[in-house]
Amino acid sequence: MAGDHIIDLRHVSKRFGDKAVLEDINLYIRKGEFVTLLGPSGCGKTTTLRLIAGFLAPEEGEILLDGKDISGIPPHKRPFNTVFQRYALFPHLDVYDNIAFGLKLQKVPTDEIDRRVRKVLKMVSMTDYEERDVDSLSGGQQQRVAIARALVNQPRILLLDEPLAALDLKMRKDMQIELKEMHRELGITFIYVTHDQEEALTLSDTIVVMDEGKIQQIGTPTDIYNEPVNSFVADFIGESNILNATMIRDRRVAFIGHEFDCVDEGFGENNPVDVVVRPEDIYFTRDEARAQFRATVRSCVFKGVHYEMYVDTDTGFELMIQNYDAYPVGSEVLLYIDPDDIQVMRKERTCNTFEGEMVDETHVKLLGGSFECLPQPGLTAGDAVTVQVDFDKVDLLDHQEEGVLAGEVHFLLYKGDHYHLTILTEDGDHIWVDTDDIWDKGDLVGVDIAPADLKICKRNEA
């Protein structure tokens, strides 16, 4: 219901120079909700938070508080407080005065300041630290002071920008529990930014997964984990086996060279899809009748709570499995997957499709480069064309100067028997590549395509 929305972002876009940082963001946040903006570095999550806080202004769209546009309200007059990754404490003030600083600026009565400061000190377990110098505190203690300083102003919304990133693992987990308890006790709205998937799953009522300035999925932690809408979300949230598949018909899907029952419907018949199977959802059995496929254990590593194993299936695919029992390397095993544990997703694309322009009968310009193509009868220089290239027909070269285009490996996804890469060109375009070669994110590559692999047609005939 719109009546319980405290924040609404409607068609919000933001650019820095020529770079689009956010594109048409639509998001609402309910009163009292713990919402986490989750995504890799550069995805736009901190920019979104800063727009809400008022430190930035959108180029397009509007941001509403209780249904009213707040674009003209400066940050210090919005009923929000922000906790930053760098705590921004005042080194010349002790803990008490750091927390009380904002209240003193507002000329709050001294007895009211004292009551509120002591209340939040108790809330963050810092009761005996009022007179301590902030530089003498540990990172976790400084973070508690920063949170207390924000809470003492009794904001309607608390904005937290990766506040636990500088802490060690144990301290981070302890603070997660404390933040969750604070949220429950205070009942105010928390908007939290992190790139840590486990942190988002632990803390949130709602997770907003972002990538490249766009929202990929919004849902509860359970929904995001169990029902990812695309391969990016599936790969980013936890460990996954993400595999090419064919939807044979409703409730029947084929992947890794075998057919499986599933619960998904509405994907058509014999259509290409992706499937996600979490590593904990592949089960071992000794029952030949129950087994759906065989595999050989290639590696087995103890991870503290479970064993993580990689197996090679009888059809040549590699799968990750997590199990409480260990199976020796080299052992032959029988495996099965329950229908409920197979998540079917629509493919975002089945080949590269580009808009181009004919240079002459044997050259086409696309993505800022001129590619040689087979002779194109009926097409002349200047004709607008659509060019399709299969994923496995794009050649990646070790040196950028060797290709028609230069690019960088932006995202990579293992599909069980090959890698599916996203290449970002110098002009900001995307090219998708299937390859058996091993590349790392950030690798610089040259891009080439053989003339015979460019499928060209006049654009209005595409």
MOFEN-V767029 format. One record per pair of residues at least 12 apart in sequence whose ideal C-beta (glycine too) atoms are under 8 Angstrom apart, sorted by the first residue. I is the first residue (numbers start at 0). GAP is how many residues later the second one is. Records with the same first field share a line. If there is no record, write none. Layout:
I=GAP, GAP
This chain:
1=26, 65
3=26, 27
4=23, 24, 25, 26, 59, 61, 62
5=23, 24, 25, 59, 60, 150, 151, 183
6=20, 21, 22, 45, 56, 57, 58, 150, 182, 184
7=19, 20, 21, 55, 56, 59
8=16, 17, 18, 19, 39, 42, 43, 52, 53, 54, 55
9=16, 51, 52, 53, 54
10=13, 14, 15, 49, 50, 51
11=12, 13, 14, 36, 39, 46, 48, 49, 50, 51
12=12, 45, 46, 47, 48
13=30, 33, 37, 42, 44, 45, 199
14=44
18=409
19=193
20=23, 26, 192
21=22, 25, 26, 29, 36, 191, 192
22=190, 191
23=36, 37, 190
24=19, 23, 36, 188, 189, 190
25=189
26=21, 181, 188, 191
28=160, 162, 177
29=159
30=158
31=155, 156, 157
32=156, 157, 172, 173
33=146, 149, 155, 156, 158, 169, 170, 171, 172
34=154, 155, 156, 157, 169, 170, 171, 172, 173
35=156, 157, 158, 163, 164, 167, 168, 170, 171, 172
36=12, 154, 155, 156, 157, 171, 173
37=156, 157, 159, 162, 169, 170, 171, 172, 198
38=156, 170, 171, 172, 177, 197
39=155, 171, 196
40=154
42=167, 168, 169, 170
43=166, 168, 169, 170
44=148, 150, 163, 165
45=115, 116, 147
47=145, 162
48=33, 110, 112, 142, 144
50=12
51=28, 105, 107, 139
52=22, 25, 27, 29, 106
53=16, 19, 20, 21, 24, 26
54=20
56=14
57=13
64=13, 14
78=76, 77, 78
79=75, 76, 77, 78, 79
80=68, 69, 70, 72, 74, 76, 77, 78
81=68, 76, 77, 78, 79
82=60, 63, 64, 67, 75, 76, 77, 78, 80
83=62, 77, 79
84=76, 77, 78, 80, 81
85=80
86=55, 56, 58, 59
87=58
88=45, 53, 56, 57, 60
89=44
90=42, 43, 44
92=41
93=36, 37, 38, 39, 40
94=26, 31, 34, 35, 36, 37, 39, 42, 50
95=21, 25, 34, 35
97=36, 47, 51
98=18, 21, 22, 46, 49, 50, 53
99=13, 17, 52
100=48
101=47, 50, 51
102=13, 14, 49, 50
115=36, 38
116=13, 31, 35
118=33
119=28, 31, 32
120=27
122=25, 28, 59, 62
123=20, 21, 23, 24, 27, 54, 58
124=19, 53
125=15, 18, 19, 22
128=12, 16
137=33
138=27, 28, 29, 32
139=27, 31, 34, 35
142=20, 21, 23, 24, 32
143=31, 34
145=17
146=16, 32, 35
150=31, 35
154=33
155=32, 33
156=31, 32, 33, 34
157=30, 31, 32, 33
158=32
159=19, 30, 31, 32, 33
160=32
161=31, 32, 33
162=12, 29
163=12, 30, 32, 35
164=29, 31
171=27
175=23, 26, 27
178=24
179=22, 23
182=20
191=12
196=39, 40, 41
199=21
200=20, 23, 24, 36, 37
203=16, 17
204=15
205=12, 13, 14
206=12, 13, 14, 17
208=15, 23, 24, 27, 28
210=21, 25
215=13, 14, 16, 17
216=12, 13, 16
223=13
224=12, 13, 53
225=117
226=116
227=12, 48, 115, 117
228=116
229=44, 115, 118
230=43, 45, 114, 117, 182, 189
231=179
233=40, 42, 109, 111
234=178
237=40
238=39, 40, 81, 83
239=36, 37, 38, 39
240=35, 36, 37, 38, 41, 78, 79, 175
241=32, 33, 34, 171, 172, 173, 174
242=12, 13, 31, 32, 33, 34, 74, 172, 173
243=28, 30, 171, 172
244=27, 28, 29, 30, 99
245=24, 25, 26, 27
246=17, 20, 21, 22, 23, 24, 25, 26, 97
247=21, 22
248=20
249=14, 15, 16, 17
250=12, 13, 14, 88
252=20, 22, 89, 91
254=20
255=37, 57, 59, 61, 63, 160
256=36, 56, 57, 58, 59, 60
257=34, 35, 57
259=32, 77, 79, 82
260=78
261=13, 77, 80, 82
262=76, 77, 79
263=78, 79, 80
266=77, 79
271=75, 78
272=71, 72, 73, 74
273=70, 71, 72, 73
274=67, 68, 69, 70
275=66, 67, 69
276=42, 60, 64, 65, 66
277=63
278=29, 40, 41, 42, 43
279=26, 41, 42, 43
280=56, 57, 60
281=37, 39, 53, 54, 55
282=52, 53, 54, 55
283=37, 39, 41, 43, 49, 50, 51
284=49, 50, 51
285=48
286=47
287=46
289=44, 46
290=43, 44, 45
291=43, 44, 45
292=20, 21, 22, 41, 42, 43
293=19, 20, 38, 39, 40, 41
294=16, 17, 18, 19, 24, 37, 38, 40
295=15, 16, 34, 35, 36, 37
296=12, 13, 14, 30, 31, 32, 33, 34, 36
297=12, 13, 14, 20, 31
298=30
299=26, 27, 28, 29
301=24
302=19
305=16, 17, 18
306=15, 16, 17, 18, 19, 20
307=12, 13, 14
308=12, 13, 14, 17, 18
310=22, 24
312=22
315=101
316=99, 100
317=96, 98, 99
318=97
320=14
348=83
350=37, 38, 39, 40
351=36, 37, 38, 39, 42, 79, 80
352=33, 34, 35
353=12, 13, 32, 33, 34, 35
354=29, 30, 31, 32, 104
355=28, 29, 30, 31, 100
356=25, 26, 27, 28
357=18, 21, 22, 23, 24, 25, 27, 98
358=22
359=21
360=14, 15, 16, 18, 19
361=12, 13, 14, 89
363=12, 21, 23, 90, 92
365=21
366=38, 58, 60, 62, 64
367=37, 57, 58, 59, 61
368=35, 36
369=34
370=33, 78, 80, 83
371=79
372=78, 81, 83
373=77, 78, 80
375=80
377=80
378=77, 79
382=75, 76
383=74, 75, 76
384=71, 72, 73, 74
385=70, 71, 72, 73, 76
386=67, 68, 69
387=67
388=60, 64, 65, 66
389=44, 63
390=29, 41, 42, 43
391=26, 41, 42, 43
392=56, 57, 60
393=29, 37, 38, 39, 53, 54, 55
394=52, 53, 54, 55
395=25, 27, 37, 39, 41, 43, 49, 50, 51
396=48, 49, 50, 51
397=47, 48
398=47
399=44, 45, 46
400=45
401=44, 46
402=42, 43, 44, 45
403=42, 43, 44, 45
404=20, 21, 26, 41, 42, 43
405=19, 20, 38, 39, 40, 41
406=16, 17, 18, 19, 24, 37, 38, 39, 40
407=15, 16, 34, 35, 36, 37
408=12, 13, 14, 30, 31, 32, 33, 34, 36
409=12, 13, 14, 20, 31
410=30
411=27, 28, 29
414=19
417=16, 17, 18
418=15, 16, 17, 18, 19, 20
419=12, 13, 14
420=12, 13, 14, 18
422=22, 24
424=22
430=16
